[in-house]
Structure formats: C-alpha cells, structure tokens
Amino acid sequence: MRRQRQPSIVQCEVVPGPDELSCPRPAFGDRPRLCADHWKEYKCLTATYKALTEKAKQLYSEVFATDWENATLWTVENVNSALATARECLATLDEEIYSRREHHRRFFSQPDDRHASHEEWIRGLRKKHSEVSAIANQLRTCKAKLLDEERQRAEVLAERLRSYADVAVIGVDGSRHHRDSGSQLKSAYGSPRFPRQLCVARDHMGSRCESERMASQPRCQPHQIEHDIVLSALRAAESAARSLEGRVSQIDRHRHFQSAYTLQRAIDDIQTVSSYQETCRKIRALSADHDRLSGKDYTDSLPVAARLEVGAILNALYSIKSYWQEREANPPRQSQNERPHEESESEGGGGWVGSLLGMAAIGLSLWLGWPSIGRS
C-alpha cells in the first residue's frame, strides 16, 4: 500500500535582525506565517503603531482646527500653543512612519499587495508631515512678527521717555530753552531726569516686565534671582543629559536584537531611556524660562532627544519586555520530534529503540528454543 505523503511543515517567516538567526520553529496561519512567540510580537508592534496612528490623527485635526483668519487670536500665547501642538504632531508622525517601516521590515520579507498598501500609507503620512511643517513655519513667522511689533512699541515708548527731558525744560513763559541752558536750570530744578531702564525679562504671557532694572544687571531684582535659579538648574540638567546620552545611544543600537535581551535588561533600559526623556523635557522647559528671562524669542532646543528618537526606542523596549514576560509566563513546550532523543539519553543510551530491539531478540530466542537472554 502506497504511503500517503505528510504535509510539509512551514518554518516561521519572521525576518531576523542583523545578529539573529532564522527562527526554526514551525509557523501557522496565513500571511504572515509566524510561530507562537513571533505572532505575539507581531500583535504587540501592530498595536504600537496603531496607537501612534490615532494620536497623529488627533493632533493633525487640532493643528488645522484654529481659524487664523480671526485677527483677535493673533497673540503670542495662542501662537505658542499652536506651535507646540504642531511640533508634537510632527514628532508623532515621525514615530508612526518609523514604527510602520520597522513592522513591515520585520514580518514581510517579500513584496505583495500589503506592501503596496503600506507604501501608499507612508506617502500619505509624509504628505501630512509636509502640511504640518508648512503650518509650523507660518506660525514661527507670525510669532516673529508679533514680537517685532512689541519691540517697536517698546522703542516708541523709550523715545517718548527720552524726549521728557526736553519737555521738562520749557520755561515759565512758554519758550523752549536750548540744551545749553540746562546748566542754569539744573541749579533751580535739580538734576535732569533720564528715562528709566526697564527689566529685559518677560512674564509667562510674553509681556515685558515694567519694573526698573538693577544698576549692574539687565533685570529687576526678582527676575534676576529667578534667572540665577533657572540657569543653575538648566546647567545641571544638561550635564545629566550628557551623562545619559552615551548609554541611550548604545541602547538605540542594540534594541533591534531582541534575542540578546533578558526581561531584567529590558526593564533596566526602559528606566534609563525614560530618565533621559524626562531630563530632556526638563531642559526644554528650563530653556524656555531662560529665554523668557533674557528677553529672547524662545527657540525649541532639544537637539539630543530629537536626534535619538526616544519615543521609538521606548516602543521597541516595551515590545521586548512584553515578549519576554510572555515567554516566562508560558515557556515554549518541547516538540514531539525532540522527545525521543532525550528519552534515549535518559535511559542510558537504550531508549525506546533499544527496548524494541531487546523484545525482538527475546521473541526470536524463544521461537528457536535458545536459552532466554538474561536468565541465569
């Protein structure tokens, strides 16, 4: 009777990383064909980029929700808020593009219909990114114009104050004396008054401080004290970020090699990257306060965090953590193909094959009438 051919076992089709070997475990299901462990990783990464998709949609709608045709909204506070939303939207779109590309590279090695749909979605995200970038540039221009108008108003006010000395020297009879008569009026009216030198700092609403500056400093006393505290904290935060930057860069290079991780290492790396992210946020807030107290236009200075893609690093680490938690909770069971080999070793080299051969030898000896094997 002809033996029926057994169906071939499909191997897991996950795309290994640079330092990974191909997964030898059997796969199940349709595209992508994955083993149980890599199927869990697939679901985790899919949930990650879908969450980024929802967040990006929300921020994108917020960017275009404001009606900037209404001139009453043109305030420094409103523009700053809209600019912050645009920056967050751009960062989220970057993270979504990165997550989708990594997901597709990991689980789809051959182009198919899903590949075309994937590329079309990425093009749509890049289009949105360009649109939000254009809005952000317009907001920066608007903010610069508003601040320039404030400076012009301050200069006009200063000019009026400088002209106060000339107004003060008008004679009793209404005639204006020349500046050289100031020495004669000085004895009668005291020293000529000069315009007040105002503090350069701004409040949290963007309005210029109206207090007089100290003699040797560009700020009033309260703002000078605040400036010194902010500057000290900013330098400490920048030092902490520099000390963490090397470790985070190393984690960024190694996060693609899931097989080299353990659960504890993933937890430790998440704590390191989270601490670095929080430090960068602190630097961002302190930089804004420092610029405000210096009378400067705020520049979003977060170079290291933007370069290292902290959000993408954390997403990868959380995926690795979930993967190893699942493995510890449900350790992979041994396949049937491997059990006979282990049983033969545990039985001292005999195993089930040796048992069958022994039984066959005993039966043959009884049939031929030989003495029983092993009988004394």
Backbone hydrogen bonds, N-H to C=O, Kabsch-Sander energy under -0.5 kcal/mol:
donor,donor_aa,acceptor,acceptor_aa,energy
12,C,25,R,-2.4
13,E,33,R,-2.9
15,V,106,R,-3.1
20,E,17,G,-1.5
27,A,10,V,-3.4
28,F,34,L,-1.7
34,L,28,F,-1.1
34,L,32,P,-0.8
39,W,35,C,-1.9
40,K,36,A,-1.6
41,E,37,D,-1.7
42,Y,38,H,-2.3
43,K,39,W,-2.2
44,C,40,K,-2.2
45,L,41,E,-2.6
46,T,42,Y,-2.1
47,A,43,K,-2.3
48,T,44,C,-1.7
49,Y,45,L,-2.1
50,K,46,T,-1.9
51,A,47,A,-1.9
52,L,48,T,-1.8
53,T,49,Y,-1.9
54,E,50,K,-2.0
55,K,51,A,-2.1
56,A,52,L,-2.7
57,K,53,T,-2.2
58,Q,54,E,-2.0
59,L,55,K,-2.4
60,Y,56,A,-2.5
61,S,57,K,-2.1
62,E,58,Q,-1.8
63,V,59,L,-2.2
64,F,60,Y,-1.3
65,A,62,E,-0.9
66,T,62,E,-0.6
68,W,66,T,-1.2
70,N,67,D,-1.5
71,A,69,E,-0.8
73,L,70,N,-1.7
74,W,71,A,-1.5
75,T,73,L,-2.4
79,V,75,T,-2.4
80,N,76,V,-2.4
81,S,77,E,-2.1
82,A,78,N,-2.4
83,L,79,V,-2.5
84,A,80,N,-2.1
85,T,81,S,-1.9
86,A,82,A,-2.2
87,R,83,L,-2.3
88,E,84,A,-2.2
89,C,85,T,-2.3
90,L,86,A,-2.3
91,A,87,R,-2.3
92,T,88,E,-2.2
93,L,89,C,-2.4
94,D,90,L,-2.1
95,E,91,A,-2.1
96,E,92,T,-2.5
97,I,93,L,-2.5
98,Y,94,D,-2.3
99,S,95,E,-2.8
100,R,96,E,-2.6
101,R,97,I,-2.1
102,E,98,Y,-2.5
103,H,99,S,-2.4
104,H,100,R,-2.4
105,R,101,R,-2.6
106,R,102,E,-2.0
107,F,103,H,-1.6
108,F,104,H,-2.0
116,A,112,D,-1.5
117,S,113,D,-1.9
118,H,114,R,-2.7
119,E,115,H,-2.5
120,E,116,A,-2.1
121,W,117,S,-2.1
122,I,118,H,-2.2
123,R,119,E,-2.2
124,G,120,E,-1.9
125,L,121,W,-2.1
126,R,122,I,-2.4
127,K,123,R,-2.0
128,K,124,G,-2.1
129,H,125,L,-2.4
130,S,126,R,-2.1
131,E,127,K,-2.1
132,V,128,K,-2.6
133,S,129,H,-2.2
134,A,130,S,-2.1
135,I,131,E,-1.9
136,A,132,V,-2.6
137,N,133,S,-2.2
138,Q,134,A,-2.1
139,L,135,I,-2.4
140,R,136,A,-2.2
141,T,137,N,-2.1
142,C,138,Q,-2.5
143,K,139,L,-2.7
144,A,140,R,-2.4
145,K,141,T,-2.1
146,L,142,C,-2.3
147,L,143,K,-2.5
148,D,144,A,-2.2
149,E,145,K,-2.3
150,E,146,L,-1.9
151,R,147,L,-2.3
152,Q,148,D,-2.4
153,R,149,E,-2.3
154,A,150,E,-2.2
155,E,151,R,-2.4
156,V,152,Q,-2.4
157,L,153,R,-2.2
158,A,154,A,-2.4
159,E,155,E,-2.4
160,R,156,V,-2.1
161,L,157,L,-2.0
162,R,158,A,-2.3
163,S,159,E,-1.6
164,Y,161,L,-1.2
165,A,162,R,-0.7
167,V,163,S,-1.8
168,A,164,Y,-2.2
169,V,165,A,-0.8
169,V,166,D,-0.6
170,I,167,V,-1.2
171,G,175,S,-2.7
174,G,171,G,-1.4
177,H,169,V,-0.7
181,S,178,H,-1.8
182,G,179,R,-1.7
183,S,180,D,-0.6
184,Q,181,S,-0.5
185,L,181,S,-1.9
186,K,182,G,-2.0
187,S,183,S,-0.8
188,A,184,Q,-0.6
189,Y,185,L,-3.6
190,G,186,K,-1.9
198,L,196,R,-0.8
199,C,211,S,-2.6
200,V,218,P,-2.2
202,R,292,R,-1.6
203,D,207,S,-2.7
206,G,203,D,-1.8
209,C,201,A,-2.7
213,R,197,Q,-3.0
214,M,219,R,-2.6
224,Q,220,C,-2.3
225,I,221,Q,-2.2
226,E,222,P,-2.1
227,H,223,H,-2.4
228,D,224,Q,-2.1
229,I,225,I,-1.9
230,V,226,E,-2.5
231,L,227,H,-2.7
232,S,228,D,-1.9
233,A,229,I,-2.2
234,L,230,V,-2.5
235,R,231,L,-2.2
236,A,232,S,-1.8
237,A,233,A,-2.3
238,E,234,L,-2.4
239,S,235,R,-2.0
240,A,236,A,-2.1
241,A,237,A,-2.4
242,R,238,E,-2.1
243,S,239,S,-1.8
244,L,240,A,-1.4
245,E,241,A,-1.5
246,G,242,R,-0.7
248,V,244,L,-2.4
249,S,245,E,-2.4
250,Q,246,G,-1.9
251,I,247,R,-2.3
252,D,248,V,-2.3
253,R,249,S,-1.5
254,H,250,Q,-1.7
255,R,251,I,-1.5
257,F,254,H,-1.9
258,Q,256,H,-1.0
260,A,257,F,-1.2
261,Y,258,Q,-1.7
266,A,262,T,-2.1
267,I,263,L,-2.1
268,D,264,Q,-2.5
269,D,265,R,-2.6
270,I,266,A,-2.1
271,Q,267,I,-1.9
272,T,268,D,-2.1
273,V,269,D,-2.7
274,S,270,I,-2.5
275,S,271,Q,-2.2
276,Y,272,T,-2.1
277,Q,273,V,-2.7
278,E,274,S,-2.4
279,T,275,S,-2.0
280,C,276,Y,-2.2
281,R,277,Q,-2.0
282,K,278,E,-2.0
283,I,279,T,-2.2
284,R,280,C,-2.2
285,A,281,R,-2.2
286,L,282,K,-2.7
287,S,283,I,-2.6
288,A,284,R,-1.8
289,D,285,A,-1.9
290,H,286,L,-2.6
291,D,287,S,-2.5
292,R,288,A,-2.2
293,L,289,D,-2.5
294,S,290,H,-1.0
295,G,292,R,-1.0
296,K,291,D,-2.7
301,S,299,T,-1.5
302,L,300,D,-1.1
306,A,302,L,-1.7
307,R,303,P,-1.7
308,L,304,V,-1.9
309,E,305,A,-0.9
310,V,305,A,-1.0
313,I,309,E,-2.0
314,L,310,V,-2.5
315,N,311,G,-2.2
316,A,312,A,-2.0
317,L,313,I,-2.3
318,Y,314,L,-2.7
319,S,315,N,-1.8
320,I,316,A,-2.2
321,K,317,L,-2.7
322,S,318,Y,-2.4
323,Y,319,S,-2.1
324,W,320,I,-2.3
325,Q,321,K,-2.3
326,E,322,S,-2.2
327,R,323,Y,-1.7
328,E,324,W,-2.1
329,A,325,Q,-2.2
330,N,326,E,-2.7
338,E,335,S,-1.1
339,R,335,S,-0.9
342,E,338,E,-1.4
343,E,339,R,-2.6
344,S,340,P,-2.1
345,E,341,H,-1.5
346,S,342,E,-2.3
347,E,343,E,-1.3
348,G,345,E,-1.4
349,G,344,S,-2.2
350,G,347,E,-0.9
354,G,350,G,-2.0
355,S,351,G,-1.8
356,L,352,W,-2.0
357,L,353,V,-2.1
358,G,354,G,-2.3
359,M,355,S,-2.3
360,A,356,L,-2.1
361,A,357,L,-2.2
362,I,358,G,-2.1
363,G,359,M,-2.2
364,L,360,A,-2.1
365,S,361,A,-2.1
366,L,362,I,-2.0
367,W,363,G,-1.8
368,L,364,L,-2.0
369,G,365,S,-1.0
370,W,365,S,-2.3
375,R,372,S,-1.7
